[in-house]
């Protein structure tokens, strides 16, 4: 199989640089083991590869190598293994610790990067009402259209050196930490003795420890000083945030030019456009995949990517009924098959292949270039499977709402955690994804996992494999709980030690998965065409054909047993699982 065809059809590993051992070097040690020979052609390295500070890498400080985890020698070793790289560029936002935002904080209105980020109040000026907290609340006709990823307005109030606070657009994560007070912090408050100050500090610090609302603290005889005390508390807070960038700024596009050139230099061949659908913002729009603005931004990014020999993979989560996946594909882009994880669980739990195979035929008929997965660094998508009303007409989803609900309930009973979407008032409007390892989502049934892997390897597109799934990883409740609020994703991000790898490679569920993945990655059969044979709903019968060579999967969803017949030249091999 040629290098180019491997990029088109080979199997892609998905992991953090330190998902195995302590750094990328340890992961490479694993990939150099004989059991991993010819298993992967691609490696999607998650963005802690770069310097970042929040959301496990997706709050990027800069796109330089994170030297704590990655070295140039690692990149050379991956190239020697003939493993090509896929990276993220987080188009919509940068960290508050980025050089650009730090310059804005330091120089304010005089900063070169004054317009690099989006001041919420400036954006909405004249289109809303100023609230008591100094934040403009957009008119209801605009606010009701906004697509929200978290409760409340998507802003982070940022303190500037001149003592003012300004709200900046912050669609995704933020983390505000209130640091404890000492009596010295209150020394300038008139009318307080050291004893009084210590009493107030104890009150405040206990509230911080217990994660209580600081505004609710009863300062008793010192109530008249509450405002001044709270101001001091706010001055001592620290914060992190993913600050939305302003795509109307040419400096942002210069930054994209520099970044794409940089990741190409690291050996990147595929570039995942994280959160690209949020980049274009316009008053009166949902600010999620605005049209035509999003298309214009995407075309501009593509021109930069073409210059750097990068294939783009726009990342988007949206209901199937919106058919955005189809629009993106028809423009010639690769798309993520976020439908497969939920469809796979539905197929295995109901022992019915109808919906899954209908989706396979749709991919083939429409010529979609997909990257699919079962587990990943994020959750198991469920929103994506839904239908949607568009222009007054209801477009069906891949599954009915009750079928999606059944998937969610089953995974949650098996220990999964739910991620929801919210409206601007904080009211939940929809579920988004379920967080669990794919193995635990399947009830920790090894035969189910193995069958799911076999079906994935026979899907059209590039199969992407989460490192933890290979080792049948189970829900990590300790990690999820330790991560606190918003830490649900850590349930599926367990770091494996080299001892874990060695022990895992003694297990049949691991070795059999590697056998299936190696077949897909190394056989030229999968450069051919796929055919779905008609059969009963509890069976799956799929053939890949390349000239006279073929690979034939037959699976019984009731017994979960399956066979693969491989014919290459005169060689015929039958594998039964």
C-alpha positions in Angstrom: 0.0 0.0 0.0 1.4 3.4 -1.0 2.1 6.2 1.5 -0.7 8.3 -0.1 -3.3 5.5 0.1 -2.3 4.9 3.7 -3.2 8.5 4.5 -6.6 8.0 2.7 -7.4 4.5 4.1 -5.0 3.5 6.7 -5.9 3.3 10.4 -5.3 6.2 12.7 -4.3 6.1 16.4 -5.9 8.7 18.6 -4.2 9.7 21.9 -2.6 12.4 24.0 1.2 12.6 23.9 1.3 11.2 27.4 -1.6 8.7 27.2 1.0 5.9 27.6 3.7 6.4 30.2 4.7 10.0 30.8 5.4 11.4 27.3 5.3 10.8 23.6 8.5 8.8 23.8 6.8 6.1 25.8 3.9 5.9 23.3 6.5 5.5 20.5 8.1 2.7 22.6 4.8 0.9 22.5 4.4 1.5 18.8 7.8 0.0 18.2 6.7 -3.3 19.8 6.3 -6.2 17.4 2.6 -6.5 18.3 2.1 -3.0 16.8 3.9 -3.6 13.5 1.8 -2.4 10.6 -1.1 -1.6 12.9 -1.3 2.2 12.4 -0.4 4.5 9.5 -1.6 7.7 11.1 -1.6 9.3 14.5 -4.0 12.0 15.7 -2.0 13.5 18.5 -4.2 15.7 20.7 -3.2 19.3 21.3 -1.3 18.9 24.6 1.4 18.3 21.9 1.4 22.2 21.9 1.6 24.5 24.9 -1.8 24.8 26.5 -3.5 25.3 29.9 -7.1 24.2 30.0 -9.6 21.7 28.5 -6.9 19.1 28.2 -5.1 20.9 25.4 -7.9 22.7 23.5 -7.0 26.0 25.2 -3.9 26.6 23.2 -1.3 29.1 24.4 0.9 28.8 21.3 1.6 26.1 18.7 5.1 25.4 19.7 6.2 21.9 20.9 5.3 21.2 24.5 8.8 20.2 25.4 7.6 18.5 28.6 5.9 15.8 26.5 7.3 16.0 23.0 10.7 16.3 21.3 12.0 16.6 17.8 13.5 13.1 18.2 10.0 11.8 18.8 8.8 13.3 15.5 11.8 11.6 13.7 11.0 8.2 15.3 7.3 8.4 14.1 8.5 9.3 10.6 10.8 6.2 10.7 7.7 4.1 11.6 6.0 5.6 8.6 3.3 7.0 10.8 1.9 10.3 9.5 0.5 12.9 11.8 -2.8 14.7 12.3 -3.0 17.8 14.4 -5.6 20.2 15.7 -5.9 23.9 15.1 -8.4 25.4 17.4 -9.8 28.0 15.0 -12.3 29.7 17.3 -10.2 30.5 20.4 -6.9 30.9 22.2 -6.0 30.8 25.8 -6.0 34.0 28.0 -2.3 33.0 28.5 -1.5 33.4 24.8 1.0 36.0 23.8 -1.8 37.9 22.0 -4.2 38.1 25.0 -1.4 38.9 27.4 -0.4 41.8 25.2 -4.0 43.0 25.2 -4.1 42.9 29.0 -0.8 44.7 29.3 -1.4 47.5 26.8 -5.2 47.7 26.7 -6.4 50.1 24.0 -2.8 50.6 22.8 -2.3 46.9 22.2 -1.5 45.6 18.7 -4.0 42.9 19.5 -6.9 45.2 20.6 -9.2 43.7 17.9 -7.7 40.1 17.9 -10.4 39.0 20.5 -14.0 39.9 20.8 -15.1 42.4 23.4 -18.7 41.3 24.1 -20.0 44.8 24.8 -18.4 46.4 21.7 -19.8 43.6 19.5 -23.4 44.0 20.9 -23.3 47.8 21.3 -26.6 49.2 20.1 -28.3 45.8 20.0 -29.0 45.2 23.7 -29.4 46.6 27.1 -26.6 47.2 29.6 -27.1 45.1 32.7 -26.3 46.0 36.3 -23.1 44.0 36.1 -21.8 46.0 33.2 -22.6 43.4 30.5 -24.8 44.0 27.6 -27.7 41.6 27.3 -28.6 41.2 23.6 -32.2 41.9 22.5 -34.4 38.9 22.9 -34.7 38.5 19.1 -30.9 38.1 18.9 -30.4 36.2 22.2 -33.0 33.6 21.4 -31.0 32.6 18.3 -27.7 32.0 19.9 -26.4 28.5 20.0 -24.9 28.0 23.5 -22.4 25.5 24.7 -22.7 26.3 28.4 -25.2 27.9 30.8 -25.3 31.7 30.9 -23.9 34.2 28.5 -20.7 33.1 26.7 -18.4 35.6 28.3 -15.5 35.9 30.7 -15.0 39.2 32.6 -11.3 40.1 32.5 -9.6 42.5 34.9 -7.4 45.0 33.2 -4.4 46.8 35.0 -6.3 50.0 35.2 -8.8 48.4 37.5 -11.6 48.0 34.9 -13.3 44.7 34.0 -14.3 44.0 30.4 -16.3 41.0 29.1 -14.8 39.0 26.3 -16.5 36.4 24.2 -15.8 32.9 25.7 -17.9 30.2 24.0 -16.2 27.2 25.7 -14.4 26.6 28.9 -13.3 29.0 31.6 -11.9 28.4 35.1 -12.0 31.0 37.8 -10.1 30.3 41.0 -10.7 32.4 44.1 -7.5 32.5 46.1 -7.6 32.6 49.9 -7.2 35.9 51.8 -4.8 36.8 54.4 -5.2 39.7 57.0 -2.5 41.6 55.1 -4.9 41.7 52.1 -7.4 43.7 54.1 -4.9 46.1 55.7 -6.1 49.1 53.6 -9.7 48.6 54.6 -10.5 51.4 57.0 -11.9 50.5 60.4 -10.5 47.0 60.6 -8.2 45.7 63.3 -5.9 42.8 62.7 -8.3 40.6 64.7 -11.3 41.8 62.7 -9.4 41.2 59.4 -8.5 37.6 60.5 -12.1 36.9 61.4 -13.2 38.1 57.9 -10.5 36.1 56.3 -11.6 32.9 58.1 -15.2 33.5 56.8 -14.0 34.1 53.2 -11.6 31.2 53.1 -14.1 28.7 54.5 -16.6 29.8 51.8 -13.8 29.3 49.2 -13.0 25.8 50.5 -16.7 24.9 50.5 -17.2 26.3 47.0 -20.0 28.6 48.2 -21.2 31.8 46.5 -19.0 34.5 48.0 -21.8 37.1 47.5 -23.8 35.2 50.1 -21.3 35.6 52.9 -22.8 37.2 56.0 -20.2 39.7 57.3 -22.4 40.6 60.3 -21.2 43.8 61.9 -19.0 44.5 58.9 -21.7 44.2 56.3 -21.2 47.8 55.3 -17.7 46.8 54.1 -19.0 43.9 51.9 -18.5 45.6 48.6 -14.9 46.6 49.4 -14.1 43.1 50.7 -15.6 41.4 47.6 -13.6 43.8 45.4 -10.4 42.6 47.1 -11.4 39.0 46.7 -11.9 39.6 42.9 -8.6 41.2 42.6 -6.9 38.2 44.0 -8.7 35.7 41.8 -6.9 33.8 38.9 -8.6 32.6 35.8 -8.2 30.6 32.7 -10.3 30.8 29.6 -10.6 30.0 25.9 -11.1 33.4 24.4 -12.9 33.6 21.0 -10.8 35.2 18.3 -12.1 37.9 15.9 -12.0 36.5 12.4 -12.6 40.1 11.1 -9.0 40.9 12.2 -6.3 40.4 9.6 -3.9 39.6 12.5 -5.9 36.5 13.2 -5.4 35.3 9.6 -1.7 36.1 9.8 -1.7 33.9 12.9 -3.4 31.1 11.0 -0.8 31.4 8.2 2.0 31.1 10.7 0.3 28.2 12.5 -0.4 26.0 9.5 3.1 26.5 8.2 4.4 25.4 11.7 2.3 22.3 12.0 3.2 21.2 8.5 6.8 21.5 9.6 6.1 19.2 12.5 5.1 16.5 9.9 1.4 17.1 9.9 -0.6 15.8 6.9 -4.1 16.2 8.2 -5.4 19.2 10.1 -8.6 18.9 12.2 -10.4 22.3 12.4 -11.6 22.3 15.9 -14.7 24.5 16.7 -14.5 26.1 13.2 -18.3 26.4 13.0 -18.2 29.0 15.9 -15.7 31.2 14.2 -18.0 33.4 12.1 -20.1 35.7 14.3 -22.8 38.1 13.2 -25.6 39.9 15.0 -28.9 38.2 14.3 -27.3 34.8 13.5 -27.0 31.7 15.7 -23.2 32.1 15.6 -22.9 28.4 14.9 -22.3 27.7 11.2 -23.5 31.1 10.0 -24.0 31.1 6.3 -22.3 32.2 4.0 -19.7 33.5 6.5 -18.6 30.1 7.7 -18.1 28.9 4.1 -16.0 32.0 3.4 -13.8 31.4 6.4 -13.4 27.7 5.5 -12.4 28.5 1.9 -9.8 31.0 3.2 -8.4 28.4 5.6 -8.3 25.8 2.7 -6.2 28.1 0.6 -3.6 28.4 3.4 -3.8 24.6 4.0 -3.2 23.9 0.3 0.0 25.9 0.4 1.2 23.7 3.2 0.1 20.3 1.8 -2.4 19.8 4.6 -5.7 18.0 4.2 -8.5 19.7 6.2 -10.9 17.8 8.4 -13.6 20.3 9.7 -14.9 19.2 13.1 -18.6 19.8 13.6 -21.3 18.4 15.9 -24.8 19.0 14.6 -28.0 17.1 14.2 -28.2 14.7 11.2 -31.5 16.4 10.3 -29.6 19.7 9.6 -27.6 17.9 6.9 -24.6 20.1 7.6 -22.4 17.0 7.2 -23.7 16.6 3.7 -23.0 20.3 2.9 -19.4 20.1 4.1 -18.8 16.8 2.2 -20.3 18.2 -1.0 -17.7 21.0 -0.8 -15.1 18.3 -1.0 -13.9 18.2 2.6 -13.4 15.1 4.8 -16.0 14.8 7.5 -16.1 13.2 10.9 -18.5 10.3 11.1 -19.8 11.2 14.5 -22.9 9.1 13.8 -21.1 5.7 14.0 -20.5 5.4 17.8 -24.2 5.8 18.7 -25.3 3.7 15.7 -22.9 1.0 16.7 -24.2 0.8 20.2 -27.8 0.8 18.9 -26.9 -2.0 16.4 -25.3 -4.2 19.0 -27.9 -3.6 21.7 -30.9 -4.3 19.4 -29.2 -6.9 17.2 -30.5 -5.0 14.2 -28.3 -3.8 11.4 -30.8 -1.9 9.3 -30.0 1.7 10.4 -26.2 1.2 10.4 -26.1 -0.4 7.0 -28.4 2.4 5.6 -25.8 4.9 6.8 -23.0 2.9 5.2 -24.9 3.0 1.9 -25.4 6.7 2.3 -21.7 7.3 2.7 -20.9 5.2 -0.4 -23.7 6.6 -2.6 -22.8 10.2 -1.7 -19.1 9.7 -1.9 -18.4 11.0 1.6 -14.8 11.0 2.7 -15.1 10.1 6.3 -13.0 9.6 9.4 -14.9 7.4 11.9 -14.4 6.3 15.4 -16.0 4.4 18.3 -14.4 6.0 21.4 -12.4 9.2 21.4 -11.0 12.0 23.7 -14.4 13.5 23.8 -17.8 11.7 24.5 -20.1 9.4 22.6 -22.1 11.7 20.4 -25.9 11.5 20.7 -27.1 15.0 19.5 -25.7 14.1 16.1 -28.2 11.3 15.6 -31.3 13.5 15.9 -33.7 14.9 13.4 -34.2 18.6 13.0 -36.9 21.0 11.8 -35.6 23.2 9.0 -37.7 25.9 7.3 -40.8 24.5 8.9 -40.1 20.9 7.6 -38.9 18.1 9.9 -35.9 16.2 8.6 -35.7 12.7 10.2 -32.6 11.7 12.2 -30.7 8.5 11.8 -32.5 7.3 15.0 -35.8 8.3 16.6 -35.7 10.3 19.8 -36.8 7.3 21.9 -34.1 5.1 20.3 -31.5 7.8 21.2 -32.9 8.0 24.7 -32.6 4.2 25.1 -28.9 4.4 24.2 -28.3 7.2 26.7 -30.2 5.4 29.5 -28.3 2.1 28.8 -24.9 3.9 28.9 -25.8 5.9 32.0 -26.9 2.7 33.8 -23.5 1.4 33.0 -21.8 4.4 34.6 -21.8 7.0 31.9 -22.1 10.7 32.5 -24.1 13.2 30.4 -23.1 16.4 28.8 -26.0 18.8 27.9 -26.6 22.0 26.0 -28.2 25.1 27.5 -30.1 28.3 26.4 -28.8 31.7 27.5 -30.9 31.6 30.8 -29.1 28.4 31.8 -32.0 26.1 31.0 -31.1 22.7 29.5 -32.4 22.4 26.0 -30.8 19.3 24.7 -28.4 16.5 25.6 -25.1 16.6 23.7 -23.0 13.6 24.5 -22.5 10.7 26.9 -19.1 10.3 28.5 -17.9 6.7 29.0 -15.3 4.4 27.6 -16.7 2.5 24.7 -16.0 -0.8 26.4 -18.0 0.3 29.5 -20.8 1.7 27.3 -21.1 -1.9 25.8 -21.5 -3.3 29.3 -17.8 -4.4 29.4 -18.6 -7.3 27.1 -15.4 -8.3 25.2 -17.2 -10.0 22.3 -19.3 -6.9 21.7 -16.2 -4.7 21.7 -14.4 -7.1 19.3 -17.4 -7.2 16.9 -17.7 -3.4 17.1 -14.0 -3.1 16.1 -14.5 -5.6 13.2 -17.5 -3.6 11.9 -15.5 -0.3 12.2 -12.6 -1.8 10.2 -15.1 -2.7 7.4 -16.6 0.8 7.4 -15.8 3.2 4.5 -13.4 6.0 5.4 -10.4 6.3 7.7 -10.9 4.3 11.0 -9.7 6.3 14.0 -8.9 4.2 17.2 -8.8 5.6 20.7 -5.8 4.1 22.5 -7.8 3.1 25.6 -10.3 1.1 23.6 -7.6 -1.1 22.3 -6.9 -2.1 25.9 -10.6 -2.5 26.7 -10.4 0.4 29.2 -13.1 0.8 31.8 -14.8 3.9 33.2 -12.3 5.8 35.4 -14.6 7.3 38.0 -11.8 8.3 40.2 -10.3 10.5 37.5 -13.6 12.0 36.6 -14.4 12.9 40.2 -10.9 14.3 40.9 -11.3 16.6 37.9 -14.2 18.3 39.6 -16.9 20.3 37.7 -16.7 19.7 34.0 -14.3 16.8 34.6 -16.6 14.1 33.1 -14.4 13.6 30.1 -11.6 12.2 32.3 -13.7 9.1 32.7 -12.2 7.9 29.3 -8.7 9.3 29.5 -6.9 6.9 31.8 -3.1 7.1 31.4 -1.7 3.6 30.8 1.7 2.7 32.3 4.2 0.5 30.3 3.3 -2.2 32.7 -0.4 -1.8 31.7 0.7 -2.2 28.1 2.7 -5.3 28.7 -0.1 -6.9 30.7 -2.7 -5.9 28.1 -0.7 -7.6 25.3 -1.3 -10.9 27.1 -5.1 -10.6 26.6 -7.0 -12.0 23.7 -9.3 -8.9 23.5 -6.2 -6.7 22.9 -4.4 -9.1 20.5 -7.5 -9.8 18.4 -8.3 -6.1 18.1 -4.7 -5.5 16.9 -5.2 -8.3 14.4 -8.3 -6.7 13.0 -6.7 -3.3 12.8 -3.6 -4.6 11.1 -5.7 -6.3 8.5 -7.4 -3.0 7.7 -4.2 -1.0 7.8 -2.0 -3.3 5.7 -4.3 -5.0 3.1 -4.7 -3.4 -0.3 -8.2 -4.9 -0.4 -9.4 -1.8 1.4 -8.2 0.5 -1.4 -11.0 -1.0 -3.5 -14.8 -0.8 -3.3 -17.3 -1.8 -0.6 -20.5 -3.8 -1.2 -23.2 -4.4 1.4 -25.0 -7.7 0.7 -28.7 -8.0 1.5 -29.4 -10.3 4.4 -31.6 -10.5 7.5 -31.6 -7.6 10.0 -29.7 -9.5 12.6 -26.8 -10.1 10.2 -24.1 -8.0 8.7 -22.6 -9.0 5.4 -20.0 -6.7 3.9 -17.4 -7.3 1.2 -14.4 -5.2 0.1 -13.2 -6.0 -3.4 -10.0 -4.8 -5.1 -9.6 -6.5 -8.5 -9.6 -10.2 -7.6 -8.8 -9.7 -4.0 -11.5 -9.5 -1.3 -12.2 -9.3 2.4 -15.6 -10.5 3.5 -17.2 -9.9 6.9 -20.2 -11.9 8.1 -21.5 -11.2 11.6 -24.4 -12.5 13.6 -25.7 -9.7 15.9 -27.6 -12.2 18.0 -24.7 -14.5 18.9 -22.1 -11.7 18.2 -19.9 -14.2 16.4 -18.3 -13.3 13.1 -16.0 -14.5 10.4 -13.7 -12.7 8.0 -12.6 -14.4 4.8 -9.6 -12.8 3.2 -8.5 -13.6 -0.3 -5.3 -12.1 -1.6 -4.0 -13.7 -4.8 -3.8 -17.4 -4.2 -3.9 -17.0 -0.4 -7.3 -17.6 1.3 -7.5 -17.1 5.1 -10.6 -17.5 7.2 -10.7 -15.9 10.6 -13.4 -16.8 13.1 -14.1 -14.8 16.3 
